[in-house]
């Protein structure tokens, strides 16, 4: 049940990101659900590989390059999905940061801490 609630909260966070960040557009709640699932899968499957491959750059930038990787994951999801559009990688980076913050706030407020 927590997984389903988390998925719905991430879709709501994605709709909020589309409202606040210029350059990001979500057509409907259904597309937000699909995009939230794809972003989650990309973060599980692709992001660890990118983190290992870019470890020297990440160390050189004191971890700030992880923002670029998160933005790239966000942009790639927008590139492959219809109904979810991320215009630039910069919009993806800003959108990923805002998405993380909103998702964290929503899950802190809604999800039970048992």
C-alpha positions as CSV (number, residue, x, y, z in Angstrom):
1,X,0.0,0.0,0.0
2,X,2.9,2.4,0.8
3,X,4.3,1.8,-2.7
4,X,1.0,2.8,-4.3
5,X,0.7,5.9,-2.1
6,X,4.3,6.9,-2.9
7,X,3.6,6.5,-6.6
8,X,0.5,8.7,-6.4
9,X,2.4,11.3,-4.4
10,X,5.2,11.3,-6.9
11,X,2.7,11.8,-9.7
12,X,1.2,14.8,-7.8
13,X,4.7,16.1,-7.3
14,X,5.3,15.8,-11.0
15,X,2.2,17.8,-11.7
16,X,3.4,20.5,-9.3
17,X,6.8,20.6,-11.0
18,X,5.1,21.2,-14.3
19,X,3.2,24.1,-12.8
20,X,6.2,25.7,-11.1
21,X,9.1,25.0,-13.5
22,X,9.0,26.6,-17.0
23,X,10.1,24.1,-19.7
24,X,8.3,21.1,-18.2
25,X,4.9,20.1,-19.3
26,X,2.6,17.2,-18.2
27,X,-0.5,16.6,-20.3
28,X,-2.6,14.9,-17.6
29,X,-2.6,13.0,-14.4
30,X,-2.4,9.7,-16.3
31,X,0.8,10.8,-18.0
32,X,2.1,12.0,-14.6
33,X,1.6,8.5,-13.2
34,X,3.4,6.9,-16.2
35,X,6.3,9.5,-16.0
36,X,6.6,9.0,-12.2
37,X,7.0,5.2,-12.8
38,X,9.5,5.7,-15.6
39,X,11.5,8.2,-13.5
40,X,11.5,5.7,-10.6
41,X,12.7,2.9,-12.8
42,X,15.4,5.0,-14.4
43,X,16.6,6.0,-11.0
44,X,16.8,2.3,-9.9
45,X,18.3,0.9,-13.1
46,X,20.3,3.5,-14.9
47,X,21.4,6.0,-12.2
48,X,23.7,3.6,-10.3
49,X,25.6,2.9,-13.5
50,X,25.9,6.6,-14.3
51,X,27.1,7.3,-10.8
52,X,29.9,4.8,-11.1
53,X,30.9,6.0,-14.5
54,X,31.0,9.6,-13.4
55,X,32.6,9.1,-10.0
56,X,35.8,11.0,-10.7
57,X,33.8,14.1,-11.9
58,X,31.5,13.7,-8.9
59,X,34.4,13.7,-6.6
60,X,36.0,16.7,-8.3
61,X,32.8,18.7,-8.0
62,X,32.3,17.6,-4.4
63,X,29.1,15.8,-5.3
64,X,27.4,18.6,-7.3
65,X,27.6,16.5,-10.5
66,X,24.8,14.3,-9.0
67,X,22.4,17.2,-9.7
68,X,23.4,16.9,-13.4
69,X,22.8,13.1,-13.3
70,X,19.4,13.6,-11.7
71,X,18.5,16.3,-14.3
72,X,19.6,13.9,-17.1
73,X,17.4,11.2,-15.8
74,X,14.5,13.7,-15.7
75,X,15.2,14.9,-19.2
76,X,15.5,11.3,-20.6
77,X,12.1,10.4,-19.2
78,X,10.7,13.4,-20.9
79,X,12.5,12.6,-24.1
80,X,11.0,9.0,-24.3
81,X,7.5,9.7,-23.0
82,X,4.6,11.3,-24.8
83,X,2.6,13.6,-22.5
84,X,5.6,14.5,-20.4
85,X,7.9,17.1,-22.0
86,X,11.2,18.5,-20.6
87,X,12.5,21.1,-23.0
88,X,16.1,21.4,-21.9
89,X,18.6,19.7,-19.5
90,X,18.6,22.9,-17.4
91,X,14.9,22.6,-17.0
92,X,15.5,18.9,-16.1
93,X,18.0,19.8,-13.4
94,X,15.8,22.4,-11.9
95,X,12.7,20.1,-12.3
96,X,14.6,17.2,-10.6
97,X,15.5,19.4,-7.6
98,X,11.9,20.8,-7.2
99,X,10.5,17.3,-7.8
100,X,12.7,15.8,-5.0
101,X,11.7,18.6,-2.6
102,X,8.0,18.4,-3.3
103,X,8.0,14.6,-3.2
104,X,9.9,14.6,0.1
105,X,7.4,17.1,1.6
106,X,4.4,15.2,0.4
107,X,5.7,11.9,1.7
108,X,6.6,13.4,5.0
109,X,3.1,14.8,5.5
110,X,1.1,11.9,4.1
111,X,3.0,8.6,4.7
112,X,2.5,7.1,8.1
113,X,5.8,6.8,10.1
114,X,5.0,3.4,11.8
